[in-house]
Amino acid sequence: MPTKQKRAYCKTCDKKTLHVATWNETKIGIGGHVFLSIITLGLWLPVAIVCISLSTINNSLAPVTAKYHCQECGTPL
């Protein structure tokens, strides 16, 4: 699970502490899409392209939207 760290002021701890953000990366199951595209003679290909594109976009935005939490008390930043 990827993480980002930064030092920030925690209101609960009343001091600067380490804050960590974690997020899950979505793994793309390309094998199933390839199989379905072959079986359906290419009819599944547009769906596969959309699924792979959405997964890629989600993975690139995940670090930006991740919420930081204080390492000492767990309060969100």
Beta strands, then each sheet from edge to edge (+ up, - down):
strand 1: 3-10
strand 2: 15-22
strand 3: 69-70
sheet 1: 1+ 2- 3+
end
